[in-house]
Amino acid sequence: MSGIYRRARHRGLLAWTFALLPALATAGGFRVEEASIADIQQAIRDGATSCHDVVQAYVDRARAYNGMCTRLVTADGQPVEAAPGTVRAGLPLQFPTRTVAVGQVLPDFSQYKGLPIEYGRLQATVSDPSVVQQYGMVVGIAHARQVNALSTLNLRGERSVTCKGAFDAAPGTPLPADAPPACEAFRQQPDALEAAAALDAKYGRHPDLQQMPMYCVPFSFKDVFDTRDMRSTGGADVAYAMDAPPEDATIVAELRAKGAIIYAKANLAEYNAGAGNPGGEAKVRSAQYGAGARSTWGGPSCNPYDTARETGGSSSGSAASVGANLVVCSICEETGGSCRQPAWRNGVVGFVTTKGLMPYGGAIGADPYLDRAGIQCRSVRDAALVLDALKDPERGYFDPRDLYTALPPGLISKTPYASYAAADPAPGGRPLAGLRIGVVREYMVRHSANDVAMSDLVDAQIKTVLRDRLGAELLESRDPLYPDDPGIADLRYGFAQALAEILPLHMPEFLQKKDKDGHYLFDVPGYDIGKRDYMVAAGEGKAPLSDKLNLRSINVGPPARAFGFDLYRYLMRRGDAKVRDWASLNANASYYVEARTVAMKNWEKAVDILSEGATQNVKMREVMRMVVLKVMQQNRLDVLVNPTTTIPPALIGYASQPQLNDRPVGRFPTSANLGIPEITVPAGFNRVVYEPRYALNDAKDKYEARANETQKTQMEMPMPIGISFWAGPGEEPAVLKVAAAYEAATRHRRAPAEFGPVPAER
């Protein structure tokens, strides 16, 4: 590794920094910006670069672009004193000292009478008291040219807090006397640059790509996947006895064995967004507002297309790191939609598979029944190549640590998944001729002014690209809130019909849900929906269902308590000497806002894991798979399509679009709840936004997000939009084929303007 250590003092605190020697990032003129897997491997074989220089180029980009991109919100907007952050890519984090007054974020603040505001502050971390992180309220910084996407890089001296600085000296150099005992074994592992140099020494220009299809591909991993050679804490500020776990997550181990560079941990919404607050004795005593994915150890991530805007959660850093060209691909995770949602916001491909196809052993989950790993790359083909590489030569895709991977063999393709993602279909051809694609209008309803632009843009893409250029036959579902398109034939059998046929027998309790006043949520005037006779009539099409019952409302259910179980199990399996259970976790942790501290304390005490949510999840997956598959079979559909979402990214720290028309805002969790494959592909750019705003409630004790239905503005920076293709279990080949054809016909992916080549690349 090209580097030396030096010890530095900053404001009286001892800190270790890493001084890199001049970088050799572009041997032979090769640039990593927008490079694909094939580009990197071909450049190595041509002698245009080496694996070491490829990794060094990504380190250079991290040094340039992976800093902080948010400011603190304070009472008066006065500057705060500078303080050191943790070291990344050889440089300590630098935090903006300018702050934003709370009155610029929360209007009419002089009239506010609610709980005390938890203002932004720089606070020492529990993991390493010599460094600080941002706590409390923050806002994004426009044109920051930083994304804060990677929380830990696999570089010697900074990849672990337990073994930082000289405690991670290269083998052959004596460790300081006060080094923790675990550091002797830890430092024997090469870092990313050393691993790359070892590949160069062994293979030179002739890597065995059959055995190592991911040869020299630098990956980031959402920090819920354990990496034995990097700090792994789920994004949390937890002082483990040893912050690097004893073994890799299965998905990390498979990619490592296939030649990948295990390069960085991606920032995230802590613990996959932490599954909310289960309720309990601990109560919140302060108020904090603002949108954006965030972790205590890493801080907030920002969108490379406009760093004032959010990335989507919870795999925020994964998508931003791929979008800003800080890595080639990233392994994300989603419980509801948090691989696909940050993917489209950051202009990259996001691919999630049938639940259980990608292994999840050795990772932290929010709800094991729903959690699944995903892939984010800049192209459909690269995502498919990664999926192929995850197949173990002996076990296939089965993971003994993940019971959901025990899939029927018929759900797994017998041919490589990349074979369905043609590198470049024949120009002028109609590769989708003969395919029937269902347009899901339920997910294109223009509930608010903010839905219109993106819904209409994707509608145009569906018709002009999928149908007119690529030759697919389109059919559309019907929704009372979306006008019928006379140019597209209706489904003969739609989702509303399938729900009416399947729900009454299989989940009558869902139809009979009641509000807090005891009234049926899905009441139908003139019918007693609580009785058998209505259920039978509805199933036979002789009685109507409520208009409120549709693909949107069916995905909204009560929370489960699986997070408390899963995190406890993870800690038990990890076997750390200091952090062993919920009580010792909280005793050795800090959280970025009080609300998270309260939630985690309540999870510690929530020992009863019974929940209506867990039961409904299991039943709803079976029921909704029947619904989707019946619609697809009865209409002979190959794939379904819709916008990945229709709401522009919110400004970090400001209001998010509120819910309208009883639909989940900003994400569509259907494929997550059903455990079926879906891929989102860049579909162009949008400038139109109606910025939501905060407003005081009538009691003036709370701020509420309000939709903006009249003030249309143009975003300074155009933001990506995404189109999603999805289908039934095991239908990854069909989804990949359509996505690859669409991508090849449009080439909408465009690198963010403010994250171009660094000096070493020019």
N, C-alpha and C positions, 0 to 999 in steps of 0.2 A: 504493500500500500504506500502510495506517495504521500507522506505526511509526517509531521513531527508534533510532539506535544509541548505545550508550554503552560506554565501556571500563571494565572493573572489574578489580580485583586481588583474588585469592583465595589466601591462604596463600603469597604471594610469586610466584604463577604468573599470567602475563598471560592473561586469558580474555576472550572477546567474548560479551556477552549482548545479547539483543534485548528492548527494553522496548515492549510493545504498548500503544497507547492504549486507552481504554475501548472494549469490544467492542459492536458493534451486531448481535447474533446473531439477533434474532427480529423483524425488521421486520414489522409487521402481525400479530404474534402467532404466526407460523409457527414450529413446532418441528421440528428435524431428527431427534429421537429416533424411531426406527422408521419414518422416512419412506422411501417407495419412490421409484423413478425417476419414476413418474407423479405422485406427490405433490409432488415438488420442482418439476417442470416446470409443473404446474398452478398451484402457488403463485406462481411467477414470472409466469405469464401473467395471473393474477388481481391482480397487484400486491401480494400479501401479503408478498413478500420479493424480494430481488434475488439474482443469482448470487454477488456479492461477499459478501452477508450469509450466504448458505448456507455458503460456504467458511469465513467467519469463525466461524460457529457450530461447525463441526467443529474449528477451531483451538482454540476455547474448551474443547471437550470433551477434546482432546488435552492441553491444559494441566492439566486437572483429573484426568485418568484414565490418562495414558500414562507414569507413572513406574515406579520399580523396585518389585518385589513379592517379592524373595527376600533372605534373610539368609545371611551367610557361616557356614560350619561351621568352627570352630576347635578347637584342642586343649583349651582351658580355658573357652571361652564368654565370655571377657573382651571388652569393647568394643574397637573399632578406631578409629583417628583418622579424622575426616571428611576427605573429599577431593572435589574438584569432578568432575562428569561433563560430558559433552558437552551442548550446548544443544539443547533440543527445545521447539518451540512457544513460544519466547521465554524459557524458564527452563532453567537448568542442572540436570541430573539430580542428585538427592540420594540417596545410598546409606545404608541403615540402618547405624548404627554398632554396635547390639547384635548379638551373634553367638550361635550355638547350639553347645554343647559336643558334640564328636564322640560321646561316650558316649550322648547322647540319640538319636542316629541309628543307631549301630552297637552293639548290645547286647554285654555281656561284653567290652568293649573292653580291659579290663586283661589279658585272656588272649590278645589278638591278637598273633601272631608273624610276620605277613606283611610285605610291602613297606611302606615308610614311606607314611603317608597324605598325599595332597596336599590340605592344608587350604585353606580359603577365604582369600582376601586381596584387597585393593584394589591394583591394579597399573596403572601408566601404560601407555597404549596406544602402539603404534608409530606409528600414523597421526597422532596428536596427543599428544605427551608431556605437554601441559599438562592433560590430563584422564585419569581413571582408569576402569576397569571391574572388575567382579567376576571373579575367576579362582578355580580350584579348586572345592571342594565348597560347595554352597549348598542351602538348603531354602526352600520356599514359605512365605509369610506369610498366615495366615488373615485375612480382612476387611481386606486391604491397600487396597482400593478403587483399585488400580492394576493394569494388565495388561502394560505394557511391550511393546505389540504393534507400534508403529511405530518403526522405528530411525532414519529420516530423514524430515523433513517438507520439502516444497518451499516453504520460506520463505527469503527473501533473508537472507543472512548466516549461515545454519545448514545450508543444503542441500548444502554441500560443505565438506570439511575443507581441501582445497587452496586454495579461494577462500572462506574463512570470514570473518565479521565485515566489516570495511571493504574487504576484497579483493573483496567481492560488492556494492559500493555501486551504487546505481541509476545507469543511464546519465546522463551529464551532470555527475556528480561525479567529480573526478579520483581515480584509485586511488593508494594509497600507493606510494612509490618501490620498496618491496621486494615488491610484489605479483608473483606468478608471471605470466609472459607470457600463459599460457592464460586467465587470469581476465578479460582484456579482452573476449574473445569470449564467455566463459561468462556474464558479467554482462549481456550484451545480451538474454538470454532472460528473459522475465517469470517471476516465481514464481507460486504458485497463486492468491494473492489478486490479483495484478496481472492474471493471465490472466482471472480471473473478472470483474474490473472492466472489462477490455477487451470481454468478451462483453456486459456490460450496456450499455456505450457504443454498441456496434454494433447490438444487437438489442432492447434494452429489454425490453418485455413481449411481443415478437413473434418468438421464435426460430423458425428453420426446422427443425422436428423431422423432416422428411423427409430433409433432408441431414445433420442433426446429431441423430440419435436419442439420443445420450448427452449432450445439452446440459446442462452444469452438474452432472454426476454426479461427485462426488469419489470417486476410486478409490485404493486402495493396491495395490501390486504386490510380490509376494514378491521379495526382493532377489537373485534370480538373473536377473531381466529388466532389461536395460539401459535406463536413462532418461538422456537427454542432459542434463537439467537437474537431476539429483540424483546424489549419491554412489551408485555401484553396485559392490559388492565381493563379492556372494554371502554377505553377513553377516560376512565375514572382516575382521580388523584388518590391512589391507595398506596400506602407504604407497606408493600409486601416484604417479607424477609428476603425473597429473591424475586425481582419483578419480571424476569424471564422465566416462562414455565418450563417444566422438565421435558416436554415433548411437543412436537408440532401437531397442529390440527391436521386431520387426514388430508384435507384439500391442499394444505401447504406442503405436506410430505410428498404427495403425488407430483406436484409441480416441481419441487426441488429435485426429485428423482428423474424428471424429464428434462433437466438442464436449465430450468428457470433460475433467474437471479431473485432471491428473496430479499427485496431491496428496501421496502419501507412499510410502516403501518399507517393506514389512512385514518384521518380524523373522522368523527362521526357524531351523531346525536347519542350521547352517552348511554351505554348498555342498550343499544338499539331503540333509543328513546325511553327506555326504562319502564314501559308498561303503565305509566300513570301512577296514581296514588290510590292504593286499595282502601284508604280510610282507616281511621284509628284514633288513638288518644293524641298523637302529635298533631298540632294545628299550626297553620301558617299565621305568622304575626306581622308580615310585611307584604307589600305588593310589588310585583315586577312585571313589566310589559315588554312585548317585542317578539317579532318573528325571527326564525333562523335556527338551523341545526347547530348543536354546540356540545362540547365535552369539557369537563373541568380541567383535565390535564392539557388538552390541546387547544381549547378556546373555540371560537366560532369559525366556521369556514365561509368563504365568499365565492361568488360566481365569477369565473374568469371573463365572461362576456360583459358583465357590469358588476364590479366588486361592491357596489352599494346594495346589491340584491342577493337574496338567499339562494342556496344551492339545492334546496329540497332535502328532506330527511328520510331516513337517518344515515344512509350511506353517502353523506355529503362529500367527505374528503376523497372517497373512492372516485366518484364521478368528476369532481373538480381536478383531481390529479391527472386523470386521463384527458379531460377536456383541455387543460393547460399544458399538455405535453410534458408532464413531470414524470410519467411512466408510460409504458406501452399499453398495459391492461391492468385492471384491478378486480379483485374478488370482493364483491359486495354481499349484502344480506338484506332480505326483506321479510317482514312479518305481515305487512299490509300492502305496501307498494314502494318500499324505500330502496329498491334497486332501480326500478323503472322511472320513478319520479325524479330523482336527481339526475338520471341519465339524460332525459330530454332537456332539462334545464341547462345542462352543461354541454349540450351539443354532441353527445356520444351515443353509441348503441348500448342498450341495456337488455340482457337476455336472462330470463329465469325459466327453469325447466319444470317438467313434471316433478312434483314433490317426491324427494327420495332419489332422483337421478344423480344429483350432485351431493357428495357426502358432506355432513355437518358435524361429524365427530370432532371433539376438541375445540368447540366453539361455544360462546355464551349466547343464549337465546332469550327472547322476550316471551315467546309462546311456542314451545316445541312442535305443537301440531301444525302451526302455520309457518314457522321460521324455515327459510330455505336460502342457500347460497345462490349467488348469481354472478354474472360476468359482465363487466363493462370494458369495452374496447372502442376504437374509433371506426371499426368496420364490422359488418356482419360476419365476414369470413374469419377474421381473427377470433371473434367470439366462438365460432364453431370449432376452430382449431384448438382453442383452450378446452372446450368440452371434450373433444376427442382425447386430449392429453390427460384428462382426469381418469381415464379408464385404466385400472390396474391390470397388469398382464396376467395375474392369477385370479384375483377376486372380481374383476370387471368393475362395475360401479358400486358394488356392495361394500359397505363400511360396517364392521362389527360394532363400532361405537355409535352407530346411528340406525336405530331399528326401522326407520322409514325407508331405508335404502333396500330393504328386502322386497323389491318390486317383481311382479311377474315378468319373465323374460320377454314376453311379447310386447311389452311397453318400451323396450330398448332396441334402438336401430342396430341391425346386423352389419350395416355398412357405415363408414365414417360419416359423422355429421357434417364435416366440411364438404363432403361430396354434394350436398344439397345447396351449398352456398357458393355457386360458381363465381370464380374470381372476376370474370367479366363476360356476361352473356353476349352472344353474337349481336353486333350493332344492327339496329333496324329490325331485329326479330321481334316476335310476340311470344315470349317465353311462358306467359301465363294463359295462353289460349287453351280453352277447355276447362279452366279452373273456375269454380263458383265461389264468390266471396260475399259474405254477409256484412252489410254496413249496419253497425249497431247504433241506431239513432238515439237510444236511451242515454248514451254517453256523448251525445252531441247537442243536447238541449241547451238553449241559450237562456239560462236562468237569470243572468244578470247582464249588464252592459259589458262586463269584463269577459264574458263567455263568447261574445259574438265573433270577434276577429279571428281567433284561433280555430273555432269551430268551422267557420266559413273557409278559412285557408286550407284546412285538412279536407273538407268536403270537396274543394276544387281539386286537390291532389288525388283523391280517390277516383274521381271521374276522369280527369285528363291524363293521369299516369297509369293507374291500375287498369282502367277500362280502355281508354282510347289508344294509349301507346303500347301497353303490355298485353292487351287482349283478354283480360279476365271478364267474366260475366258477373255483374253486380245485382244483388237483391238487397232490399232494405227492410229492417224491422220498423214497426210503427210505434210512435209515442204520442199521446195527446198534446204534448207540449212542443212537438217538432212538426213543422208542416210537411205534408206528403210531397215527395219529389216525383213529378210526373215522368221524369226521364229514367227512373229506376223502378223496376218491378218490385212489388211487395213480396215479402215472405208469405208463402201459403199458410204457414203455421209459425206464429211468432212466439216471443218469450212470454207475453201475457197469457196466451193460450196454454203454454206449457206449465206456467205457474198455476193456472186454474186447474189443470188436470192432475198435477203431481202434489201440490201442497196440501190439499184438504185431507188426503188419506195419510200422507207421510209426516206432515208437521202441522196438524190442525192447531196446535198451541201457538204457532206463529201467527196464523190468521186471527186468533182470538186475543192478541196482545191488547192491553189496556193502558191508557194514560194514567197520570197521577190522580185524576178525578174519577177513575173507574169506567171511562168510556172506551169503547173499542176504537183502536187506532185505524183499523181498516173497515169501519162501519159502512154498510150499504143501505141507504134508505129503503124501507119497505121489506127488508129481510132480517131474519134473526140469524146472524152469522155464527152464533154460538151453538147452533143445532145441526144435527146430522143431515136433515133434509136440505138445508141450504148448501152444505158442503158437497153433497152428491150432485145437486143441480149445478153448482158452480163448476165442478169437475167435468160435467157433461155439456157445458156451454149453454145451459138454460137459465143461468142466473149470473149477473155480473160480479166481477171483483172490483174493489175500490181502485180508483185511479192512483191512489197513493201507494199501491203495491206494484213494484216494478223492480228492474235490475238494480236500481240505486238503493231503494229502501230495504231490499232483501239483504243487503250487505251490512246493514247497521244492526249490531247486536250488543248484548251486555258484555262487560269485560270478563276475562278469565283471570284466575289467580296462578297461572302456570309460571310466571316470572319468579315468584318467591321460591317455588320448587326448583326450577331449573338453575338459578344462580347458586342456590345452596348445594345442589348436586355438583355443579362445576367446581366450587370451592373444595368440596370433599375429594373429588377426583384429582384436583391439582395438588393437594397435599402440602401447601405452604406451611412453614413452621410457625408463622405469626398470624396469618389470615386464613382461618379454617372454616368459618361459618358466618352467618349474618351478623351476629353481635361483634365479632372481632373485625369483620369488614368495616362496619360503621365506626368502630372505635379507632380505626387507622386510616380514615378517609376524610376528605372535605368535599363539598359540593358547591357548584358555581352560583347557585342561588338558594335561599332558604327553602323555597318550595321543594327543591330536590332533596334537601336534607330531611325535611319532614316526610316526604314520600318514602325515602329509603328507611327511615326509622319505622314507619308504619309497615313496610314490607318485612322488616325484621320481626315485628310482633304478629304478623298475619300468619299464624301457624295452621289455621284451618284453610285447606286449599280447595274445599268444595266451592263450586261456582256454577251459576247458570250458564255463563259464557262458554265454559269448556264443553258442556253437554251440547249446547246449540252449535258450536263449531263442528263437532263430529257429525251431528245430524244434518246440518246445513250443507256440508260438503257433499254428502251422498245425494241429498235432494237436488242441489243445484247442478251437480254433474249430470243428473238425469235430465234436468231442464235443458242445459246447454246441448247435450248430446242428442236429445230428442229433436230439438230445433235444427241442429246440423244435419242429422240423418234424414229427417222428413223433407228438408229442402235441398238435400244433396250438396251441402256446403263443404268446402275444403278448409276454409279459414274465415275468421271474423276480423273486422277492422274497425277502428275508431281512433279519434285523437287520444294520445296518452293522457292528456288533460287539456282543459280549455282556459285555465286561469293563469295569467302571467305571474312570474315570480315576484314576491313581495319585497319591499325594502327592509333590510335587516334592521330590527329594532322598532319598526313601525307596525301598523295594523295589517293583518291578513284579511283576505276576502272572507266575509262571514257566510254562514250557510243560508241557502235559499232553496225553497221547494223540496225540503226534506231529502237532500242528497249530500253524500259525503263531499266535503269541499277539497278540491285540489288533487284528489287521487281516486282511482277506481280500483278497489281491492278485489274485484271478482276473481281474477286468476289466482291471487294469493289465497283467498278463502277456499277455492276449489282445488288448489294444488295442480294447476295445469300450465302448460308452457305459454309464454308471451314474450315478445321482443318489441322494443321501441327503437325506432330508427329516426335520425334527423329528417325533418320534413320542411325545412325552411326557417324563416325568421319573421318576427312580429315586432312592430313598434307601438301598437295601440295599447293604451292602458287607461283604466279608470282607477286611480289610486284609492284604495279604501282608507279610512281615517278612523282615528279614535275620537270618541265623544263621551262626555260625562253623562251618566244616567241621571234620572230625575232626582234621585236622592243625593247626587253629587258625591257618592262614596265609592264609585267604581267606574272605570273606563271600559266602554264596549266598542268592539269593531263595527263600523257601519259601512255598508256598501255605498259606493259612489256611482250613481246612475246617470250623472249629467256632465261631469267635467272630464271630457275626453282629452287626453294629452298624448304626446309622442315621446316615447322613451328615447333618451339621448343615444343609447346604445341598443341596436337591434338584438332581441333575445331569441334563442332557438325555440322551435316548437317540435313536437314529436308525434309520430304516427305509430300505432300499436297493432300488431298482428298476433292473434291468439287462436287456440283450438283446443281439442280435447286431450285427455291424458295420452302420452306417448306420441303425440303428433308434432314433435319437434321438426321432423323432415319437411312437412308442409309449411310450417311457420318460417323456417329458414329459407326455403325456396322462394316464397313470396317476398320476404324481407330483402333478400339479396337481389332479386330482380328489381324491386323498387329502388333500392340504394344505387344500383348500377345505372338506372335510368335517370336518376336525379342528381346524385353527388351533392347533396345539400350540406354535408359536413364542411365546415369552414373554421380554421383555427382562429381563436380569439385575437383580435387586433393588438391588444396591449401585452400579449405574452409571446412575442416573436422570438427570433434567435437571440441568444445572449452573445456578448462579444467574442467568446471563443468559437462560436458556431458561424460567425459571419465571414 
